[in-house]
């Protein structure tokens, strides 16, 4: 019986002393592991989004001469950047914003005389897609333009079955407050990542013409248009970056320059899915 009291005292000390410290240590370790896993997930998503995103440039007969030039190398030429795009399957189907195609005059007969002459020779509309790291360049043909929803689809030329691409999210109800990122070329600066949060997953006003867009809070600029808006949690596309609410300020040359307020908008993934299904159905006939 004499040994029972010391054992009970040890158990009490363990319970109210070392036991609490042990549980606290375990809790801190678990918390640290959770943060490490979250960082690992974020880095994985960023890397994948960058690998599946492209810089959209004007047409040229030989895109191979453009790779490895880098931003400064291309900036010294007369070869204009248009915007951003991203792969949606491994065979080279790419989405971008329709206004990047129809408004620039570099990829369409609606633009300059040079563009019209180029298109007349090709009997189609072409653009150049350069990877964010400038190590690969592809020539792509515009196969679909939906100006009402501001989405254009480009097919990379040649046979491919291993190109990086982004999946569309399977979640039909994108959550308010969800963390998102986009990779693009704001003001021509390639491979630039921006992180933000969804403010309104079903935004509608007079500009959307009945369409529900994704409103998100992130600083993007001209050049981001056409890029993917991706959930950090899943790594899947929730929208296509389309426009910003901007303040117009004078630039060095006297022209007005848009400055992002952080209020940004993307074409909802549901519309992207509908367009993708239509394209796949047309090509399977």
C-alpha positions as CSV (number, residue, x, y, z in Angstrom):
1,X,0.0,0.0,0.0
2,X,2.9,2.3,0.7
3,X,3.8,2.5,-3.0
4,X,0.3,3.6,-4.1
5,X,0.6,7.2,-2.8
6,X,3.9,8.0,-4.6
7,X,2.4,6.6,-7.9
8,X,-0.7,8.7,-7.5
9,X,1.4,11.8,-6.9
10,X,3.4,11.1,-10.1
11,X,0.2,10.7,-12.0
12,X,-1.1,14.0,-10.7
13,X,2.2,15.7,-11.6
14,X,2.1,14.2,-15.1
15,X,-1.6,15.2,-15.6
16,X,-1.2,18.8,-14.4
17,X,2.4,19.5,-15.3
18,X,4.4,17.6,-17.9
19,X,1.2,16.3,-19.5
20,X,0.0,19.8,-20.4
21,X,3.4,20.7,-21.8
22,X,3.5,17.6,-23.9
23,X,0.0,18.3,-25.3
24,X,1.1,21.9,-26.0
25,X,4.2,20.7,-27.7
26,X,2.2,18.3,-29.8
27,X,-0.3,21.0,-30.7
28,X,2.5,23.4,-31.8
29,X,4.2,20.7,-33.9
30,X,0.9,19.9,-35.6
31,X,0.3,23.6,-36.3
32,X,3.8,23.9,-37.7
33,X,3.2,20.8,-39.9
34,X,-0.1,22.3,-41.2
35,X,1.6,25.6,-42.1
36,X,4.4,23.7,-43.9
37,X,1.8,21.6,-45.9
38,X,-0.1,24.8,-46.8
39,X,3.2,26.4,-48.1
40,X,4.0,23.3,-50.0
41,X,0.5,23.3,-51.6
42,X,0.8,27.0,-52.5
43,X,4.3,26.5,-54.2
44,X,3.0,23.5,-56.1
45,X,0.0,25.4,-57.4
46,X,2.1,28.4,-58.4
47,X,4.6,26.2,-60.3
48,X,1.8,24.4,-62.1
49,X,0.0,27.6,-63.1
50,X,3.2,29.1,-64.4
51,X,3.9,26.0,-66.5
52,X,0.5,26.1,-68.1
53,X,0.3,29.8,-68.8
54,X,1.5,31.6,-71.9
55,X,2.4,35.1,-73.0
56,X,0.4,36.1,-76.1
57,X,2.3,37.8,-78.9
58,X,1.6,38.9,-82.4
59,X,2.0,36.4,-85.3
60,X,5.3,35.6,-87.0
61,X,6.0,32.8,-89.4
62,X,8.8,31.3,-87.3
63,X,8.1,31.3,-83.6
64,X,11.3,29.3,-82.8
65,X,13.4,32.4,-83.3
66,X,11.6,34.1,-80.4
67,X,12.2,31.6,-77.6
68,X,15.1,32.3,-75.2
69,X,15.0,36.0,-76.1
70,X,13.4,36.9,-72.8
71,X,11.4,40.0,-72.0
72,X,14.2,42.5,-72.6
73,X,15.1,40.8,-75.9
74,X,11.6,40.9,-77.2
75,X,11.1,44.4,-75.9
76,X,13.9,45.6,-78.1
77,X,12.1,44.3,-81.2
78,X,9.0,45.5,-83.0
79,X,7.3,42.3,-81.9
80,X,4.3,43.4,-79.7
81,X,3.0,41.6,-76.6
82,X,-0.8,41.2,-76.5
83,X,-1.7,39.6,-73.2
84,X,-1.9,36.2,-71.3
85,X,-3.4,32.8,-72.1
86,X,-3.5,29.3,-70.5
87,X,-3.8,25.7,-71.6
88,X,-7.0,23.8,-70.9
89,X,-6.0,20.4,-72.1
90,X,-2.8,18.5,-72.9
91,X,-3.2,18.7,-76.7
92,X,-2.7,22.4,-77.0
93,X,-6.1,24.0,-76.6
94,X,-5.6,27.4,-75.0
95,X,-8.0,30.0,-73.6
96,X,-7.6,33.8,-73.6
97,X,-9.7,36.9,-73.6
98,X,-11.4,37.7,-76.9
99,X,-10.5,41.4,-76.6
100,X,-6.9,40.4,-76.7
101,X,-7.5,39.0,-80.2
102,X,-10.1,41.4,-81.6
103,X,-8.9,44.7,-80.2
104,X,-5.2,44.6,-80.7
105,X,-5.0,44.5,-84.5
106,X,-2.1,42.0,-84.3
107,X,-4.0,38.7,-84.6
108,X,-7.1,39.6,-86.6
109,X,-8.3,41.1,-89.8
110,X,-10.3,43.6,-87.8
111,X,-7.0,45.3,-87.0
112,X,-4.2,46.9,-89.0
113,X,-3.6,46.6,-92.8
114,X,-0.5,44.5,-91.9
115,X,-2.7,42.1,-89.9
116,X,-5.3,41.9,-92.6
117,X,-2.6,41.1,-95.2
118,X,-1.1,38.4,-92.9
119,X,-4.5,36.8,-92.3
120,X,-5.3,36.9,-96.0
121,X,-2.1,34.9,-96.6
122,X,-2.9,32.3,-93.9
123,X,-6.6,32.1,-94.4
124,X,-6.9,32.1,-90.6
125,X,-6.0,34.1,-87.6
126,X,-2.8,33.2,-85.7
127,X,-1.0,34.3,-82.6
128,X,2.3,33.2,-80.9
129,X,2.3,31.6,-77.5
130,X,5.5,31.8,-75.5
131,X,5.9,30.1,-72.1
132,X,6.4,32.3,-69.1
133,X,10.0,31.3,-68.9
134,X,10.6,32.0,-72.6
135,X,12.1,28.6,-73.2
136,X,9.3,27.5,-75.7
137,X,7.3,29.2,-78.4
138,X,4.3,27.9,-80.3
139,X,2.3,29.1,-83.2
140,X,-1.5,28.9,-82.5
141,X,-4.6,29.3,-84.7
142,X,-7.6,31.1,-83.3
143,X,-10.5,28.6,-83.7
144,X,-13.2,30.3,-81.7
145,X,-14.1,33.8,-80.6
146,X,-17.0,34.6,-78.3
147,X,-17.1,38.4,-78.1
148,X,-20.2,38.5,-75.9
149,X,-18.5,36.5,-73.1
150,X,-15.0,37.8,-74.0
151,X,-13.4,34.4,-74.5
152,X,-11.2,33.2,-77.4
153,X,-9.9,29.7,-78.0
154,X,-6.5,29.0,-79.7
155,X,-5.2,25.7,-80.9
156,X,-1.5,25.2,-80.8
157,X,-0.2,23.9,-84.2
158,X,1.3,20.4,-84.4
159,X,0.6,17.2,-82.6
160,X,0.8,17.3,-78.8
161,X,-0.3,15.2,-76.0
162,X,1.8,16.3,-73.0
163,X,1.4,20.0,-72.7
164,X,0.8,21.4,-69.2
165,X,-2.8,22.6,-68.6
166,X,-5.1,23.7,-65.9
167,X,-8.3,21.9,-65.0
168,X,-11.6,23.7,-64.4
169,X,-12.8,23.6,-60.9
170,X,-15.5,21.0,-60.1
171,X,-17.1,23.3,-57.5
172,X,-20.1,25.1,-59.1
173,X,-20.4,27.4,-56.1
174,X,-17.1,29.3,-55.8
175,X,-16.7,30.6,-52.2
176,X,-16.6,34.2,-51.1
177,X,-13.2,34.8,-49.4
178,X,-11.5,31.9,-51.3
179,X,-7.9,32.6,-51.9
180,X,-7.0,32.8,-55.6
181,X,-3.9,33.6,-57.7
182,X,-3.2,34.5,-61.3
183,X,0.0,34.5,-63.4
184,X,0.4,36.9,-66.3
185,X,2.2,39.8,-67.8
186,X,1.0,43.0,-66.2
187,X,2.3,46.0,-68.2
188,X,4.4,43.5,-70.1
189,X,6.2,42.0,-67.1
190,X,6.1,38.3,-67.7
191,X,5.7,35.5,-65.2
192,X,4.3,37.9,-62.6
193,X,2.2,36.3,-59.9
194,X,-0.6,38.0,-58.0
195,X,-2.5,36.6,-55.0
196,X,-6.0,37.8,-53.9
197,X,-9.4,36.8,-52.6
198,X,-12.8,36.3,-54.2
199,X,-15.1,39.2,-53.2
200,X,-18.2,38.1,-55.1
201,X,-18.5,34.8,-57.0
202,X,-21.7,35.9,-58.8
203,X,-21.1,39.5,-59.7
204,X,-23.5,41.2,-62.1
205,X,-23.9,44.8,-63.4
206,X,-24.6,46.6,-66.6
207,X,-21.2,45.7,-68.0
208,X,-21.8,41.9,-67.7
209,X,-25.0,42.0,-69.8
210,X,-26.7,39.4,-67.7
211,X,-23.6,37.3,-67.3
212,X,-22.4,36.5,-63.7
213,X,-18.6,37.2,-63.3
214,X,-16.2,36.5,-60.5
215,X,-15.2,39.7,-58.7
216,X,-11.9,39.4,-56.8
217,X,-9.5,41.6,-54.9
218,X,-6.0,41.6,-56.5
219,X,-3.8,44.1,-58.1
220,X,-3.7,43.3,-61.8
221,X,-2.9,45.5,-64.8
222,X,-3.3,45.5,-68.6
223,X,-1.4,42.4,-69.8
224,X,-3.0,40.2,-67.2
225,X,-6.1,39.8,-69.4
226,X,-6.7,36.3,-70.6
227,X,-4.8,34.7,-67.8
228,X,-6.2,32.1,-65.4
229,X,-7.8,32.8,-62.0
230,X,-6.9,29.8,-59.9
231,X,-8.0,28.5,-56.5
232,X,-4.9,28.2,-54.2
233,X,-6.6,25.4,-52.3
234,X,-7.3,23.2,-55.3
235,X,-5.0,24.4,-58.1
236,X,-8.0,24.5,-60.5
237,X,-9.3,27.4,-62.7
238,X,-12.2,29.4,-61.3
239,X,-12.2,32.0,-64.0
240,X,-10.5,33.9,-66.8
241,X,-9.1,37.3,-65.9
242,X,-11.0,39.9,-68.0
243,X,-10.9,43.4,-66.7
244,X,-10.1,45.8,-63.8
245,X,-11.8,48.8,-62.2
246,X,-9.1,51.4,-62.8
247,X,-8.3,55.0,-62.2
248,X,-6.9,56.8,-65.3
249,X,-3.8,58.9,-64.5
250,X,-1.5,60.8,-66.9
251,X,1.6,59.0,-67.9
252,X,5.1,60.3,-68.8
253,X,4.2,60.8,-72.4
254,X,0.9,62.6,-71.5
255,X,-1.4,59.7,-72.3
256,X,-3.9,58.4,-69.8
257,X,-2.7,55.2,-68.1
258,X,-5.0,52.8,-66.1
259,X,-4.0,52.1,-62.5
260,X,-5.7,49.2,-60.9
261,X,-7.7,49.8,-57.7
262,X,-7.6,46.0,-56.9
263,X,-11.2,45.5,-57.9
264,X,-10.8,42.9,-60.6
265,X,-13.1,40.7,-62.6
266,X,-12.9,37.3,-64.3
267,X,-15.2,35.3,-66.6
268,X,-16.8,32.6,-64.5
269,X,-15.6,29.0,-64.9
270,X,-19.1,27.9,-65.7
271,X,-19.0,29.9,-69.0
272,X,-15.5,28.5,-69.7
273,X,-16.8,24.9,-69.3
274,X,-19.7,25.6,-71.7
275,X,-17.3,26.9,-74.3
276,X,-14.9,24.1,-73.8
277,X,-17.7,21.5,-74.2
278,X,-18.8,23.2,-77.4
279,X,-15.3,23.2,-78.9
280,X,-14.7,19.5,-78.0
281,X,-18.1,18.6,-79.5
282,X,-17.3,20.4,-82.8
283,X,-13.9,18.8,-83.1
284,X,-15.2,15.3,-82.4
285,X,-17.6,15.4,-85.4
